[in-house]
């Protein structure tokens, strides 16, 4: 997969070879491919939940902590130890 990194998922998440070339993969949850719209809904839900739990109006980072973490993970194309430390997760 990408740059030789290892990705860690629970057992109900699998990665299978895609049909669009040698580097194409499909991420599946419980055997079903996850679509961008589903992923977007999950991210929106998590961001809203973070804002509810840690509201910016009360001085917390709120959803921005999650957004920053996700952006860093997507730019690095993996979740490094340094990323975990940086975002305190």
C-alpha positions in Angstrom: 0.0 0.0 0.0 1.0 3.6 0.3 4.7 4.2 0.9 5.0 0.9 2.8 3.2 2.1 5.9 1.3 -0.3 8.0 -2.3 0.6 8.9 -4.0 -0.8 12.0 -7.7 -1.5 11.9 -10.1 -3.5 14.1 -11.1 -7.0 12.7 -14.3 -5.7 11.1 -12.4 -3.3 8.9 -10.6 -4.9 5.9 -8.7 -3.7 2.9 -9.1 -5.5 -0.4 -7.5 -5.1 -3.8 -9.5 -2.7 -6.0 -10.2 -2.9 -9.7 -8.6 0.4 -10.9 -4.9 -0.6 -11.1 -2.1 -2.1 -9.1 -2.2 0.5 -6.3 -6.0 0.7 -5.9 -7.5 -0.6 -2.7 -11.0 -0.7 -1.2 -11.6 -0.2 2.6 -14.6 -2.2 3.8 -16.4 -2.3 7.1 -18.2 -5.5 7.9 -17.6 -6.6 4.3 -19.2 -3.4 2.7 -17.1 -0.7 1.0 -17.2 2.7 2.7 -18.2 5.5 0.5 -16.9 9.1 0.7 -20.4 10.3 1.6 -20.4 7.9 4.5 -17.0 8.9 5.6 -18.0 12.6 5.4 -21.0 11.9 7.6 -18.9 10.1 10.1 -16.4 13.0 10.2 -19.2 15.6 10.5 -20.8 13.6 13.4 -17.4 13.3 15.2 -16.7 17.0 14.7 -20.1 18.0 16.1 -19.6 15.6 19.0 -16.2 17.1 19.8 -17.6 20.6 19.7 -20.4 19.5 22.1 -18.0 17.9 24.5 -15.2 20.5 24.3 -16.9 23.8 23.2 -14.7 26.5 21.8 -16.8 29.1 23.5 -15.6 27.7 26.8 -11.9 27.9 25.7 -11.5 24.3 24.4 -10.3 23.4 21.0 -13.6 21.8 20.1 -13.9 20.3 16.6 -10.6 22.0 15.5 -8.6 19.4 17.4 -10.2 16.6 15.4 -9.9 18.5 12.1 -6.2 19.3 12.7 -5.5 15.6 13.5 -7.3 14.3 10.5 -5.6 16.8 8.2 -2.2 15.8 9.5 -3.0 12.1 9.2 -4.1 12.6 5.6 -1.1 14.6 4.7 1.3 12.1 6.3 -0.7 9.2 4.8 -0.5 7.3 8.0 -0.8 7.8 11.8 2.7 8.1 13.2 3.7 8.0 16.9 4.6 11.7 16.5 1.1 12.5 15.3 -0.4 10.7 18.3 1.8 12.7 20.6 1.2 16.0 18.9 -2.6 15.6 19.1 -2.6 13.9 22.5 -4.5 10.8 21.3 
